């Protein structure tokens, strides 16, 4: 399963709290956090600005997927 830095970046906030900041459901955030899905580019850009971490770093596995 793909991993990303979202859990670390949300810090002490709950999934519901951070999801509200990005105008998504808690379930949507959870899906991003466990790597099931990724946000759209606009949301990734918002995350990049909020967390001051490039989206390519936050979602490293998604940007560096290689077929076997």
Backbone as JSON Lines, residues from 0, in Angstrom:
{"i":0,"aa":"X","n":[0.84,-1.19,0.0],"ca":[0.0,0.0,0.0],"c":[0.89,1.25,0.0]}
{"i":1,"aa":"X","n":[0.48,2.22,-0.77],"ca":[1.25,3.45,-0.86],"c":[1.16,4.23,0.44]}
{"i":2,"aa":"X","n":[2.23,4.9,0.76],"ca":[2.27,5.72,1.97],"c":[2.57,7.16,1.57]}
{"i":3,"aa":"X","n":[2.24,8.08,2.44],"ca":[2.55,9.48,2.24],"c":[2.75,10.13,3.61]}
{"i":4,"aa":"X","n":[2.99,11.42,3.6],"ca":[3.31,12.12,4.85],"c":[2.11,12.77,5.52]}
{"i":5,"aa":"X","n":[0.91,12.57,5.02],"ca":[-0.24,13.3,5.54],"c":[-0.49,13.08,7.03]}
{"i":6,"aa":"X","n":[-0.33,11.86,7.49],"ca":[-0.55,11.59,8.91],"c":[0.43,12.4,9.76]}
{"i":7,"aa":"X","n":[1.67,12.44,9.35],"ca":[2.67,13.21,10.08],"c":[2.39,14.71,9.99]}
{"i":8,"aa":"X","n":[1.99,15.18,8.82],"ca":[1.78,16.6,8.63],"c":[0.56,17.14,9.36]}
{"i":9,"aa":"X","n":[-0.45,16.3,9.59],"ca":[-1.63,16.8,10.3],"c":[-1.36,16.98,11.79]}
{"i":10,"aa":"X","n":[-0.26,16.41,12.27],"ca":[0.14,16.61,13.67],"c":[-0.89,16.09,14.64]}
{"i":11,"aa":"X","n":[-1.25,16.9,15.62],"ca":[-2.19,16.49,16.64],"c":[-3.65,16.65,16.25]}
{"i":12,"aa":"X","n":[-3.91,17.14,15.05],"ca":[-5.28,17.32,14.61],"c":[-5.89,15.98,14.22]}
{"i":13,"aa":"X","n":[-7.19,15.87,14.42],"ca":[-7.88,14.66,13.98],"c":[-8.05,14.72,12.46]}
{"i":14,"aa":"X","n":[-8.37,13.58,11.87],"ca":[-8.64,13.55,10.43],"c":[-9.8,14.47,10.09]}
{"i":15,"aa":"X","n":[-10.82,14.49,10.94],"ca":[-12.0,15.32,10.68],"c":[-11.63,16.81,10.72]}
{"i":16,"aa":"X","n":[-10.77,17.19,11.66],"ca":[-10.37,18.6,11.77],"c":[-9.59,19.06,10.55]}
{"i":17,"aa":"X","n":[-8.6,18.27,10.14],"ca":[-7.78,18.67,9.0],"c":[-8.58,18.56,7.7]}
{"i":18,"aa":"X","n":[-9.46,17.58,7.61],"ca":[-10.3,17.44,6.41],"c":[-11.16,18.67,6.21]}
{"i":19,"aa":"X","n":[-11.68,19.22,7.3],"ca":[-12.52,20.42,7.22],"c":[-11.73,21.59,6.64]}
{"i":20,"aa":"X","n":[-10.45,21.69,6.99],"ca":[-9.6,22.77,6.46],"c":[-9.44,22.68,4.95]}
{"i":21,"aa":"X","n":[-9.52,21.46,4.42],"ca":[-9.37,21.27,2.98],"c":[-10.71,21.0,2.29]}
{"i":22,"aa":"X","n":[-11.79,21.22,3.04],"ca":[-13.14,21.11,2.5],"c":[-13.43,19.73,1.9]}
{"i":23,"aa":"X","n":[-13.02,18.68,2.63],"ca":[-13.33,17.3,2.24],"c":[-13.88,16.56,3.46]}
{"i":24,"aa":"X","n":[-14.42,15.4,3.23],"ca":[-14.93,14.59,4.34],"c":[-13.77,13.91,5.06]}
{"i":25,"aa":"X","n":[-14.05,13.46,6.26],"ca":[-13.05,12.7,7.02],"c":[-12.68,11.44,6.25]}
{"i":26,"aa":"X","n":[-13.66,10.81,5.62],"ca":[-13.4,9.59,4.85],"c":[-12.51,9.89,3.65]}
{"i":27,"aa":"X","n":[-12.71,11.04,3.04],"ca":[-11.85,11.44,1.92],"c":[-10.41,11.62,2.37]}
{"i":28,"aa":"X","n":[-10.26,12.3,3.51],"ca":[-8.9,12.5,4.04],"c":[-8.26,11.16,4.37]}
{"i":29,"aa":"X","n":[-9.03,10.29,5.01],"ca":[-8.5,8.98,5.39],"c":[-8.03,8.21,4.15]}
{"i":30,"aa":"X","n":[-8.8,8.29,3.09],"ca":[-8.44,7.61,1.84],"c":[-7.12,8.13,1.29]}
{"i":31,"aa":"X","n":[-6.9,9.45,1.39],"ca":[-5.63,10.03,0.96],"c":[-4.51,9.58,1.88]}
{"i":32,"aa":"X","n":[-4.78,9.59,3.17],"ca":[-3.75,9.29,4.17],"c":[-3.23,7.86,4.04]}
{"i":33,"aa":"X","n":[-4.11,6.91,3.73],"ca":[-3.66,5.53,3.61],"c":[-3.18,5.2,2.2]}
{"i":34,"aa":"X","n":[-3.3,6.14,1.28],"ca":[-2.79,5.95,-0.07],"c":[-3.75,5.28,-1.02]}
{"i":35,"aa":"X","n":[-5.01,5.15,-0.64],"ca":[-6.01,4.55,-1.53],"c":[-6.28,5.46,-2.73]}
{"i":36,"aa":"X","n":[-6.37,6.76,-2.45],"ca":[-6.57,7.76,-3.5],"c":[-5.66,8.94,-3.22]}
{"i":37,"aa":"X","n":[-5.61,9.87,-4.15],"ca":[-4.86,11.11,-3.95],"c":[-5.79,12.28,-4.28]}
{"i":38,"aa":"X","n":[-5.54,13.42,-3.67],"ca":[-6.36,14.59,-3.97],"c":[-6.09,15.12,-5.37]}
{"i":39,"aa":"X","n":[-6.99,15.99,-5.82],"ca":[-6.76,16.62,-7.13],"c":[-5.58,17.59,-7.02]}
{"i":40,"aa":"X","n":[-5.12,18.07,-8.16],"ca":[-3.93,18.92,-8.18],"c":[-4.11,20.21,-7.39]}
{"i":41,"aa":"X","n":[-5.3,20.8,-7.46],"ca":[-5.55,22.05,-6.72],"c":[-5.41,21.83,-5.22]}
{"i":42,"aa":"X","n":[-5.93,20.71,-4.73],"ca":[-5.83,20.41,-3.31],"c":[-4.39,20.09,-2.92]}
{"i":43,"aa":"X","n":[-3.69,19.39,-3.78],"ca":[-2.28,19.12,-3.5],"c":[-1.5,20.43,-3.39]}
{"i":44,"aa":"X","n":[-1.83,21.38,-4.25],"ca":[-1.16,22.67,-4.2],"c":[-1.48,23.4,-2.9]}
{"i":45,"aa":"X","n":[-2.72,23.32,-2.43],"ca":[-3.1,23.91,-1.14],"c":[-2.28,23.27,-0.01]}
{"i":46,"aa":"X","n":[-2.14,21.95,-0.06],"ca":[-1.36,21.24,0.96],"c":[0.09,21.68,0.92]}
{"i":47,"aa":"X","n":[0.62,21.8,-0.28],"ca":[2.01,22.23,-0.45],"c":[2.23,23.59,0.22]}
{"i":48,"aa":"X","n":[1.29,24.5,0.01],"ca":[1.43,25.84,0.6],"c":[1.22,25.81,2.12]}
{"i":49,"aa":"X","n":[0.24,25.07,2.6],"ca":[-0.05,25.02,4.03],"c":[1.09,24.38,4.81]}
{"i":50,"aa":"X","n":[1.59,23.24,4.32],"ca":[2.6,22.49,5.05],"c":[4.03,22.89,4.69]}
{"i":51,"aa":"X","n":[4.18,23.71,3.64],"ca":[5.5,24.13,3.17],"c":[6.38,22.94,2.81]}
{"i":52,"aa":"X","n":[5.75,21.96,2.17],"ca":[6.43,20.75,1.7],"c":[5.95,20.49,0.27]}
{"i":53,"aa":"X","n":[6.86,20.27,-0.68],"ca":[6.42,20.02,-2.06],"c":[5.49,18.81,-2.16]}
{"i":54,"aa":"X","n":[4.5,18.91,-3.03],"ca":[3.54,17.81,-3.2],"c":[4.23,16.52,-3.63]}
{"i":55,"aa":"X","n":[5.34,16.65,-4.36],"ca":[6.08,15.46,-4.78],"c":[6.71,14.74,-3.6]}
{"i":56,"aa":"X","n":[6.94,15.46,-2.52],"ca":[7.47,14.86,-1.31],"c":[6.33,14.26,-0.49]}
{"i":57,"aa":"X","n":[5.24,15.01,-0.35],"ca":[4.09,14.52,0.41],"c":[3.57,13.22,-0.18]}
{"i":58,"aa":"X","n":[3.45,13.19,-1.49],"ca":[2.89,12.02,-2.19],"c":[3.97,11.32,-3.01]}
{"i":59,"aa":"X","n":[5.11,11.08,-2.4],"ca":[6.27,10.52,-3.1],"c":[5.92,9.27,-3.9]}
{"i":60,"aa":"X","n":[5.25,8.3,-3.27],"ca":[4.95,7.05,-3.95],"c":[4.05,7.26,-5.17]}
{"i":61,"aa":"X","n":[3.13,8.19,-5.08],"ca":[2.23,8.45,-6.21],"c":[2.97,9.09,-7.38]}
{"i":62,"aa":"X","n":[3.95,9.94,-7.08],"ca":[4.68,10.59,-8.14],"c":[5.82,9.73,-8.68]}
{"i":63,"aa":"X","n":[6.19,8.69,-7.98],"ca":[7.34,7.86,-8.37],"c":[6.95,6.4,-8.56]}
{"i":64,"aa":"X","n":[5.73,6.17,-8.99],"ca":[5.26,4.81,-9.21],"c":[5.95,4.22,-10.43]}
{"i":65,"aa":"X","n":[6.45,3.01,-10.26],"ca":[7.09,2.31,-11.37],"c":[6.41,0.96,-11.55]}
{"i":66,"aa":"X","n":[6.09,0.63,-12.78],"ca":[5.51,-0.67,-13.06],"c":[6.6,-1.73,-12.95]}
{"i":67,"aa":"X","n":[6.26,-2.9,-12.4],"ca":[7.27,-3.97,-12.27],"c":[7.7,-4.51,-13.61]}
